[in-house]
Amino acid sequence: MPSTPPNPEASLHRQLRLRDLVLTQVLCVVGSSWVGIAAGLGRAQALTWIAAMVLFYLPMAVSVIFLNREMPLEGGLYVWARTAFGDLGGFMTAWNLWFYGVAITATILYPIPTELSYLIGPPAAWLPENHLASFAIVALVVLAITAAAVRGLELGKWIHNIGGISILIVYCTLIVLPFWAMARHQPIHYEPLPLQLPQLSMISLALFGQMLFGALCGLEYIAILAGESKDAARSIGQSVIFASPIICAMFIAGTSSVLAFSHGHIDFIAPIPQTLRYALGNSGLANLFAMAAILLVQFRLIAAASFIFTGVTRLPMAAGWDHLIPAWFTRLHPRYRTPTNSVAFTCALVLLLLILGNIGVHAQEAFQVLSNAAITHYELSYLAMFAIPLIGAKALRARLPRWLRWTSVAGLCATLFSFIISAYPFVDVVNPRAYAAKILGTTLISNIIGYTFYRTRNRAGVTATSSISSSPPLSSSPDHKLKLTRTKK
């Protein structure tokens, strides 16, 4: 049943313990902007969060636990989909995951110069407008992430752990702020758990769709590194169980804090820095504290980019083990046992996307479309995950609990709703129809390219096999046997 050959995976270094997995789950799932998006719903945010967690987060969590328990192999969701749906299903799932990872890594790193200018202040106001300086800063970060990926999770896990601790500290600060403000008699209106039904409108549905998938997805991503985790069959499931209540509490309580200080004006891009500034001001010791918290948010973004980048480099390696892409991607560093060719290729792609975003207005627009379309690629991967207990291979379905089908139906419907509503902008755009066409069109073209690549390579493999079968019998000499073995590979 498992598709990934055991021998290549056995050569990987197992660095991730349960502690590392829990912190990485928090790092991957909890973003800094989602509390601002949820705050756009006002006092209805708590019930909306709870609905999203019941309809999507819970089905995702149980799917990850049971699918990883059956197939705790490097490649994660790619391996699960290939086992359930065959080579084509596995390849297209990996393709969408890979596209998402590359685009999101570039998207996370792209605004670093702008964020630095806000952090430093007026002396650095020129930085975002200087394309050469901006690209140089981001390129240095990409190269550092690449070096960490080559070095392996022996180093990378500490970057990810510190990023997870950073976002925990920031959210703890955010949650405590209303109590600090009330102790100082600041004029705020704070409700820890407001219970108000949301108004039914396209804006509220679009915000709910964003929260449903965009905010809560990511628990399965750590399973890509199952071959580098200790006791992956048990520890990854435990990390989901331990991290989930922390993640849910951070989102609901953090949104309540943002609402307390927003006064009707919410920065959807940077709600946490905005809230810190409102609460702590721009001078004195409080200003230094706010700057430190904002700096922690930036480090969390870099750590998240490093983690997503690491996962992206492992997908081609796992697919190469299954001969779905060239074996060039499977070559490991002799000491660190990391896929160096895959790392270099991913680094080049991320740098190319960042160059694209820096060379002009139209290029920036194309970059934005790619980054917005990334989430739709991720949603397609999730549709495959939730479909496994429903229509996957019969032998695999027989080993999964029957009730998992019901949670998978809920997760599938939630993901499908988010996929459809993702084309509706919850912020003002010039032409909503053009916006939707660009997002869905990019996703369609990308998948056509992936499908064409798979079919072309598969056809070439069939042709090579046919030529071997029709060739004259080889002698039994060791040299001829070696040639035949290499040709088949």
QUIVENKA-V115888 format. One record per residue. N is the residue number from 0. RES is the residue in one small letter. D_CENTER is the distance of its C-alpha to the mean C-alpha in Angstrom with 1 decimal. Layout:
n:N res:RES d_center:D_CENTER
n:N res:RES d_center:D_CENTER
This chain:
n:0 res:m d_center:26.8
n:1 res:p d_center:24.0
n:2 res:s d_center:23.2
n:3 res:t d_center:22.2
n:4 res:p d_center:25.4
n:5 res:p d_center:26.0
n:6 res:n d_center:27.8
n:7 res:p d_center:25.1
n:8 res:e d_center:22.7
n:9 res:a d_center:25.5
n:10 res:s d_center:25.7
n:11 res:l d_center:22.4
n:12 res:h d_center:22.7
n:13 res:r d_center:21.5
n:14 res:q d_center:20.5
n:15 res:l d_center:18.2
n:16 res:r d_center:20.3
n:17 res:l d_center:19.7
n:18 res:r d_center:19.7
n:19 res:d d_center:16.9
n:20 res:l d_center:14.8
n:21 res:v d_center:15.5
n:22 res:l d_center:14.8
n:23 res:t d_center:11.4
n:24 res:q d_center:10.5
n:25 res:v d_center:11.9
n:26 res:l d_center:10.1
n:27 res:c d_center:6.5
n:28 res:v d_center:7.9
n:29 res:v d_center:10.7
n:30 res:g d_center:10.5
n:31 res:s d_center:13.9
n:32 res:s d_center:14.5
n:33 res:w d_center:14.2
n:34 res:v d_center:17.5
n:35 res:g d_center:19.2
n:36 res:i d_center:18.1
n:37 res:a d_center:19.4
n:38 res:a d_center:22.4
n:39 res:g d_center:23.3
n:40 res:l d_center:24.5
n:41 res:g d_center:27.0
n:42 res:r d_center:28.6
n:43 res:a d_center:26.8
n:44 res:q d_center:23.4
n:45 res:a d_center:24.0
n:46 res:l d_center:25.1
n:47 res:t d_center:22.2
n:48 res:w d_center:19.7
n:49 res:i d_center:21.7
n:50 res:a d_center:21.8
n:51 res:a d_center:18.1
n:52 res:m d_center:17.7
n:53 res:v d_center:20.6
n:54 res:l d_center:19.6
n:55 res:f d_center:15.9
n:56 res:y d_center:14.7
n:57 res:l d_center:17.8
n:58 res:p d_center:17.6
n:59 res:m d_center:14.0
n:60 res:a d_center:15.2
n:61 res:v d_center:18.3
n:62 res:s d_center:16.9
n:63 res:v d_center:14.6
n:64 res:i d_center:17.7
n:65 res:f d_center:20.2
n:66 res:l d_center:18.4
n:67 res:n d_center:17.5
n:68 res:r d_center:21.0
n:69 res:e d_center:22.5
n:70 res:m d_center:20.4
n:71 res:p d_center:19.1
n:72 res:l d_center:18.5
n:73 res:e d_center:16.5
n:74 res:g d_center:14.1
n:75 res:g d_center:13.1
n:76 res:l d_center:12.4
n:77 res:y d_center:14.1
n:78 res:v d_center:17.1
n:79 res:w d_center:17.3
n:80 res:a d_center:17.5
n:81 res:r d_center:19.9
n:82 res:t d_center:22.1
n:83 res:a d_center:22.3
n:84 res:f d_center:22.7
n:85 res:g d_center:23.8
n:86 res:d d_center:23.0
n:87 res:l d_center:22.2
n:88 res:g d_center:19.9
n:89 res:g d_center:18.0
n:90 res:f d_center:17.9
n:91 res:m d_center:16.8
n:92 res:t d_center:13.9
n:93 res:a d_center:12.9
n:94 res:w d_center:13.7
n:95 res:n d_center:11.4
n:96 res:l d_center:8.4
n:97 res:w d_center:9.8
n:98 res:f d_center:10.5
n:99 res:y d_center:7.1
n:100 res:g d_center:6.1
n:101 res:v d_center:9.6
n:102 res:a d_center:9.9
n:103 res:i d_center:7.2
n:104 res:t d_center:8.6
n:105 res:a d_center:11.9
n:106 res:t d_center:11.4
n:107 res:i d_center:10.6
n:108 res:l d_center:13.6
n:109 res:y d_center:15.9
n:110 res:p d_center:17.4
n:111 res:i d_center:18.3
n:112 res:p d_center:22.0
n:113 res:t d_center:22.3
n:114 res:e d_center:21.0
n:115 res:l d_center:23.4
n:116 res:s d_center:26.2
n:117 res:y d_center:25.9
n:118 res:l d_center:25.8
n:119 res:i d_center:28.8
n:120 res:g d_center:30.7
n:121 res:p d_center:33.3
n:122 res:p d_center:34.1
n:123 res:a d_center:30.6
n:124 res:a d_center:30.7
n:125 res:w d_center:31.3
n:126 res:l d_center:28.1
n:127 res:p d_center:25.7
n:128 res:e d_center:28.6
n:129 res:n d_center:29.2
n:130 res:h d_center:26.9
n:131 res:l d_center:28.1
n:132 res:a d_center:27.6
n:133 res:s d_center:24.1
n:134 res:f d_center:23.0
n:135 res:a d_center:24.7
n:136 res:i d_center:22.9
n:137 res:v d_center:19.4
n:138 res:a d_center:20.5
n:139 res:l d_center:21.7
n:140 res:v d_center:18.4
n:141 res:v d_center:16.8
n:142 res:l d_center:19.7
n:143 res:a d_center:19.4
n:144 res:i d_center:15.8
n:145 res:t d_center:17.2
n:146 res:a d_center:20.1
n:147 res:a d_center:18.2
n:148 res:a d_center:16.2
n:149 res:v d_center:19.8
n:150 res:r d_center:21.2
n:151 res:g d_center:18.9
n:152 res:l d_center:17.4
n:153 res:e d_center:20.9
n:154 res:l d_center:20.0
n:155 res:g d_center:16.2
n:156 res:k d_center:16.2
n:157 res:w d_center:18.4
n:158 res:i d_center:16.2
n:159 res:h d_center:13.3
n:160 res:n d_center:16.1
n:161 res:i d_center:17.7
n:162 res:g d_center:14.6
n:163 res:g d_center:14.3
n:164 res:i d_center:18.0
n:165 res:s d_center:17.9
n:166 res:i d_center:15.9
n:167 res:l d_center:18.2
n:168 res:i d_center:21.2
n:169 res:v d_center:20.2
n:170 res:y d_center:19.8
n:171 res:c d_center:23.0
n:172 res:t d_center:24.8
n:173 res:l d_center:23.6
n:174 res:i d_center:24.8
n:175 res:v d_center:28.1
n:176 res:l d_center:28.9
n:177 res:p d_center:30.7
n:178 res:f d_center:33.0
n:179 res:w d_center:33.7
n:180 res:a d_center:34.5
n:181 res:m d_center:36.8
n:182 res:a d_center:38.6
n:183 res:r d_center:39.4
n:184 res:h d_center:40.4
n:185 res:q d_center:37.9
n:186 res:p d_center:38.1
n:187 res:i d_center:34.9
n:188 res:h d_center:34.4
n:189 res:y d_center:32.0
n:190 res:e d_center:31.1
n:191 res:p d_center:28.9
n:192 res:l d_center:28.4
n:193 res:p d_center:29.7
n:194 res:l d_center:30.3
n:195 res:q d_center:30.9
n:196 res:l d_center:30.0
n:197 res:p d_center:28.1
n:198 res:q d_center:30.1
n:199 res:l d_center:29.4
n:200 res:s d_center:28.6
n:201 res:m d_center:26.2
n:202 res:i d_center:24.7
n:203 res:s d_center:24.1
n:204 res:l d_center:22.7
n:205 res:a d_center:20.3
n:206 res:l d_center:19.2
n:207 res:f d_center:19.0
n:208 res:g d_center:16.8
n:209 res:q d_center:14.4
n:210 res:m d_center:14.6
n:211 res:l d_center:14.6
n:212 res:f d_center:11.2
n:213 res:g d_center:9.3
n:214 res:a d_center:10.4
n:215 res:l d_center:10.3
n:216 res:c d_center:7.6
n:217 res:g d_center:5.6
n:218 res:l d_center:8.9
n:219 res:e d_center:9.2
n:220 res:y d_center:6.6
n:221 res:i d_center:9.5
n:222 res:a d_center:11.9
n:223 res:i d_center:11.2
n:224 res:l d_center:13.2
n:225 res:a d_center:15.9
n:226 res:g d_center:18.5
n:227 res:e d_center:18.1
n:228 res:s d_center:18.3
n:229 res:k d_center:21.8
n:230 res:d d_center:22.9
n:231 res:a d_center:19.5
n:232 res:a d_center:21.1
n:233 res:r d_center:21.9
n:234 res:s d_center:19.9
n:235 res:i d_center:16.4
n:236 res:g d_center:18.0
n:237 res:q d_center:19.7
n:238 res:s d_center:16.6
n:239 res:v d_center:15.4
n:240 res:i d_center:19.0
n:241 res:f d_center:19.4
n:242 res:a d_center:16.2
n:243 res:s d_center:16.4
n:244 res:p d_center:19.6
n:245 res:i d_center:18.5
n:246 res:i d_center:15.3
n:247 res:c d_center:17.5
n:248 res:a d_center:20.3
n:249 res:m d_center:18.4
n:250 res:f d_center:17.3
n:251 res:i d_center:20.8
n:252 res:a d_center:22.9
n:253 res:g d_center:20.9
n:254 res:t d_center:21.4
n:255 res:s d_center:25.0
n:256 res:s d_center:25.5
n:257 res:v d_center:24.1
n:258 res:l d_center:26.6
n:259 res:a d_center:29.4
n:260 res:f d_center:29.3
n:261 res:s d_center:28.2
n:262 res:h d_center:31.7
n:263 res:g d_center:30.3
n:264 res:h d_center:28.5
n:265 res:i d_center:24.7
n:266 res:d d_center:22.6
n:267 res:f d_center:19.4
n:268 res:i d_center:17.7
n:269 res:a d_center:18.9
n:270 res:p d_center:20.4
n:271 res:i d_center:20.4
n:272 res:p d_center:22.4
n:273 res:q d_center:24.6
n:274 res:t d_center:25.4
n:275 res:l d_center:26.1
n:276 res:r d_center:28.5
n:277 res:y d_center:30.2
n:278 res:a d_center:30.8
n:279 res:l d_center:31.7
n:280 res:g d_center:33.2
n:281 res:n d_center:33.4
n:282 res:s d_center:36.1
n:283 res:g d_center:37.3
n:284 res:l d_center:35.5
n:285 res:a d_center:33.2
n:286 res:n d_center:32.0
n:287 res:l d_center:31.2
n:288 res:f d_center:29.3
n:289 res:a d_center:27.3
n:290 res:m d_center:26.6
n:291 res:a d_center:25.5
n:292 res:a d_center:23.0
n:293 res:i d_center:21.6
n:294 res:l d_center:21.4
n:295 res:l d_center:19.4
n:296 res:v d_center:16.9
n:297 res:q d_center:16.7
n:298 res:f d_center:16.4
n:299 res:r d_center:13.5
n:300 res:l d_center:11.7
n:301 res:i d_center:13.0
n:302 res:a d_center:12.0
n:303 res:a d_center:8.3
n:304 res:a d_center:8.7
n:305 res:s d_center:10.7
n:306 res:f d_center:8.6
n:307 res:i d_center:5.8
n:308 res:f d_center:9.2
n:309 res:t d_center:10.8
n:310 res:g d_center:8.8
n:311 res:v d_center:9.5
n:312 res:t d_center:13.0
n:313 res:r d_center:13.6
n:314 res:l d_center:13.1
n:315 res:p d_center:16.2
n:316 res:m d_center:18.1
n:317 res:a d_center:17.8
n:318 res:a d_center:18.7
n:319 res:g d_center:21.4
n:320 res:w d_center:22.9
n:321 res:d d_center:23.3
n:322 res:h d_center:25.0
n:323 res:l d_center:22.8
n:324 res:i d_center:22.3
n:325 res:p d_center:24.7
n:326 res:a d_center:25.3
n:327 res:w d_center:24.9
n:328 res:f d_center:21.1
n:329 res:t d_center:22.1
n:330 res:r d_center:24.4
n:331 res:l d_center:23.8
n:332 res:h d_center:25.1
n:333 res:p d_center:28.4
n:334 res:r d_center:27.9
n:335 res:y d_center:24.2
n:336 res:r d_center:23.3
n:337 res:t d_center:20.1
n:338 res:p d_center:19.7
n:339 res:t d_center:21.2
n:340 res:n d_center:21.6
n:341 res:s d_center:18.0
n:342 res:v d_center:17.0
n:343 res:a d_center:19.7
n:344 res:f d_center:18.7
n:345 res:t d_center:15.1
n:346 res:c d_center:16.6
n:347 res:a d_center:19.1
n:348 res:l d_center:16.8
n:349 res:v d_center:14.8
n:350 res:l d_center:18.3
n:351 res:l d_center:19.6
n:352 res:l d_center:17.2
n:353 res:l d_center:18.1
n:354 res:i d_center:21.7
n:355 res:l d_center:21.4
n:356 res:g d_center:20.3
n:357 res:n d_center:23.4
n:358 res:i d_center:26.2
n:359 res:g d_center:27.2
n:360 res:v d_center:26.8
n:361 res:h d_center:26.1
n:362 res:a d_center:23.6
n:363 res:q d_center:21.7
n:364 res:e d_center:21.8
n:365 res:a d_center:20.5
n:366 res:f d_center:17.6
n:367 res:q d_center:16.9
n:368 res:v d_center:17.1
n:369 res:l d_center:14.7
n:370 res:s d_center:12.0
n:371 res:n d_center:13.0
n:372 res:a d_center:13.1
n:373 res:a d_center:9.5
n:374 res:i d_center:8.7
n:375 res:t d_center:11.8
n:376 res:h d_center:10.7
n:377 res:y d_center:7.9
n:378 res:e d_center:10.8
n:379 res:l d_center:13.1
n:380 res:s d_center:11.3
n:381 res:y d_center:11.6
n:382 res:l d_center:15.2
n:383 res:a d_center:15.9
n:384 res:m d_center:14.8
n:385 res:f d_center:17.1
n:386 res:a d_center:19.7
n:387 res:i d_center:20.3
n:388 res:p d_center:22.7
n:389 res:l d_center:24.4
n:390 res:i d_center:25.2
n:391 res:g d_center:23.9
n:392 res:a d_center:26.5
n:393 res:k d_center:29.4
n:394 res:a d_center:29.6
n:395 res:l d_center:26.0
n:396 res:r d_center:26.5
n:397 res:a d_center:29.7
n:398 res:r d_center:28.0
n:399 res:l d_center:25.6
n:400 res:p d_center:27.1
n:401 res:r d_center:28.6
n:402 res:w d_center:27.2
n:403 res:l d_center:23.6
n:404 res:r d_center:24.5
n:405 res:w d_center:25.1
n:406 res:t d_center:21.8
n:407 res:s d_center:20.2
n:408 res:v d_center:22.3
n:409 res:a d_center:21.2
n:410 res:g d_center:17.4
n:411 res:l d_center:18.2
n:412 res:c d_center:20.3
n:413 res:a d_center:17.8
n:414 res:t d_center:15.0
n:415 res:l d_center:17.8
n:416 res:f d_center:19.1
n:417 res:s d_center:15.8
n:418 res:f d_center:15.7
n:419 res:i d_center:19.3
n:420 res:i d_center:19.3
n:421 res:s d_center:16.4
n:422 res:a d_center:19.1
n:423 res:y d_center:21.2
n:424 res:p d_center:20.8
n:425 res:f d_center:21.2
n:426 res:v d_center:22.4
n:427 res:d d_center:25.5
n:428 res:v d_center:25.3
n:429 res:v d_center:28.4
n:430 res:n d_center:28.1
n:431 res:p d_center:25.8
n:432 res:r d_center:26.7
n:433 res:a d_center:25.9
n:434 res:y d_center:22.5
n:435 res:a d_center:21.8
n:436 res:a d_center:23.4
n:437 res:k d_center:21.3
n:438 res:i d_center:17.9
n:439 res:l d_center:19.1
n:440 res:g d_center:21.2
n:441 res:t d_center:18.5
n:442 res:t d_center:16.5
n:443 res:l d_center:19.9
n:444 res:i d_center:21.0
n:445 res:s d_center:17.9
n:446 res:n d_center:18.4
n:447 res:i d_center:22.1
n:448 res:i d_center:21.6
n:449 res:g d_center:19.5
n:450 res:y d_center:22.2
n:451 res:t d_center:25.0
n:452 res:f d_center:23.7
n:453 res:y d_center:23.6
n:454 res:r d_center:27.1
n:455 res:t d_center:28.6
n:456 res:r d_center:27.6
n:457 res:n d_center:28.6
n:458 res:r d_center:31.9
n:459 res:a d_center:32.5
n:460 res:g d_center:32.0
n:461 res:v d_center:34.5
n:462 res:t d_center:37.0
n:463 res:a d_center:36.8
n:464 res:t d_center:37.4
n:465 res:s d_center:40.3
n:466 res:s d_center:41.9
n:467 res:i d_center:41.8
n:468 res:s d_center:43.3
n:469 res:s d_center:46.1
n:470 res:s d_center:47.0
n:471 res:p d_center:50.2
n:472 res:p d_center:50.0
n:473 res:l d_center:49.3
n:474 res:s d_center:51.6
n:475 res:s d_center:50.8
n:476 res:s d_center:50.6
n:477 res:p d_center:47.6
n:478 res:d d_center:46.7
n:479 res:h d_center:46.5
n:480 res:k d_center:44.5
n:481 res:l d_center:41.9
n:482 res:k d_center:41.7
n:483 res:l d_center:41.1
n:484 res:t d_center:38.3
n:485 res:r d_center:36.5
n:486 res:t d_center:37.1
n:487 res:k d_center:35.6
n:488 res:k d_center:32.5
